[in-house]
Amino acid sequence: MLWKILSFFSAASLGAACFFAWSNQKDLVAERERGTYATKNLKTAQDRKKEGDEALVAKKALLDASQKDLQTTKDETVKLASDAQEKDAALVVIKGNLEQVSQQVTSVQKQIDEAGDIEKLIAQIEKYKKEKLEAEGALANQAQRLASAAQQFEYVTAQTTKLRETEAQGRRGIVDAAFTARISQYFPEWGFGILTKGNTGGVFANADLEVRRGKTLIAKLRVKNVEQNGAIAELIPGSLAEGQVILTGDSVVAAANQTTDAKGGAAAKPGSKPTAGSAPVPITPSAAPAMNADPAPAAAPAMGSDPFGAPAAAPAAAPAAAPAMGSDPFGAPPAAAPAGTPAAPSTADPFGAPPAKP
């Protein structure tokens, strides 16, 4: 009887051992599968990090190109400012010639009233009238050129301001208030998503964004890596609304309040104008001289002023004097300069660089 009991307990122990061996084998297989899956996820994360590094290099290259374009625009602005100064000086000389011719015509008419050689006086009057018309034509032509140069100067200044604003926004990570995009793909286990827009769509690194579904705020994101047509944004810890999840296709807009920039300064709200030091100071234009019986040309920028806000340089030596009375206003050698002749335009760098040594 005892051997039967012992046999039963032996058989039961053997069955239990077989069961535990089978269960442990199954757990071992599952653990190996989990290890394989973790290895694949690690490789995927490394590939994504590599793609992010490549995107960062591309962004730096784009920033260098933007800085080169900005320098080119500055050089063009300096050239246009110099041309405008030269045209303004020539316009002053022609205006002085016109005034002198008008005075000569008045003097001749007075001589006719006092009698004399009428035919000779009439011929002289006709000559002076012809010279006056030529001077008026030259003045009109010069005014038109000055107006055209002023318009081109304003365009270049606007482009420079736009480039500076774009560069400043990119450095501070501020997007436009009207910016919109969508979630192309979201990875909840990693806490980041891919946006449908990149730097060509107005996205900057470190920009604060909001995920909205209709009028409901779902979460807040911060851009980490930006490519040409896409960007990667991380979920800001604690910003995910309770009971909500970020889904593919959710709308992404600019955050109502931007955080501090990379240098620690307070960043402006999206769409606001850059503060002093981040954008050029606007130039107050001065009115161009009016034409006889012609409408006044467009306002021209003040001569010698810096289009980016630097103080004007000291004027150089006076220009060539206006022709004397009775001389050819376009071909005769210049005489002494009349009183009140303005100084020649400055050749100093309007961006503040010291003048070159002779």
Stockholm file with secondary structure:
# STOCKHOLM 1.0

chainA/1-358         MLWKILSFFSAASLGAACFFAWSNQKDLVAERERGTYATKNLKTAQDRKKEGDEALVAKKALLDASQKDLQTTKDETVKLASDAQEKDAALVVIKGNLEQVSQQVTSVQKQIDEAGDIEKLIAQIEKYKKEKLEAEGALANQAQRLASAAQQFEYVTAQTTKLRETEAQGRRGIVDAAFTARISQYFPEWGFGILTKGNTGGVFANADLEVRRGKTLIAKLRVKNVEQNGAIAELIPGSLAEGQVILTGDSVVAAANQTTDAKGGAAAKPGSKPTAGSAPVPITPSAAPAMNADPAPAAAPAMGSDPFGAPAAAPAAAPAAAPAMGSDPFGAPPAAAPAGTPAAPSTADPFGAPPAKP
#=GR chainA/1-358 SS CHHHHHHHHHHHHHHHHHHHHHHHHHHHHHHHHHHHHHHHHHHHHHHHHHHHHHHHHHHHHHHHHHHHHHHHHHHHHHHHHHHHHHHHHHHHHHHHHHHHHHHHHHHHHHHHHTCSCHHHHHHHHHHHHHHHHHHHHHHHHHHHHHHHHHHHHHHHHHHHHHHHHHHHHHHHTCCCTTCEEEEEEEETTTTEEEESCCGGGTCCTTCEEEEEETTEEEEEEEEEEECSSCEEEEECTTCSCTTCCCCTTCEEEECSSCCCCTTSSCCCCTTCCCCBTTBCCCCCEECCCCCTTSCCCCCEECTTCCTTSCCCCCCCSCCCCCCCTTSCTTTSCCCSCCTTCCCCCCCSCTTSCCCCCC
#=GC SS_cons         CHHHHHHHHHHHHHHHHHHHHHHHHHHHHHHHHHHHHHHHHHHHHHHHHHHHHHHHHHHHHHHHHHHHHHHHHHHHHHHHHHHHHHHHHHHHHHHHHHHHHHHHHHHHHHHHHTCSCHHHHHHHHHHHHHHHHHHHHHHHHHHHHHHHHHHHHHHHHHHHHHHHHHHHHHHHTCCCTTCEEEEEEEETTTTEEEESCCGGGTCCTTCEEEEEETTEEEEEEEEEEECSSCEEEEECTTCSCTTCCCCTTCEEEECSSCCCCTTSSCCCCTTCCCCBTTBCCCCCEECCCCCTTSCCCCCEECTTCCTTSCCCCCCCSCCCCCCCTTSCTTTSCCCSCCTTCCCCCCCSCTTSCCCCCC
//
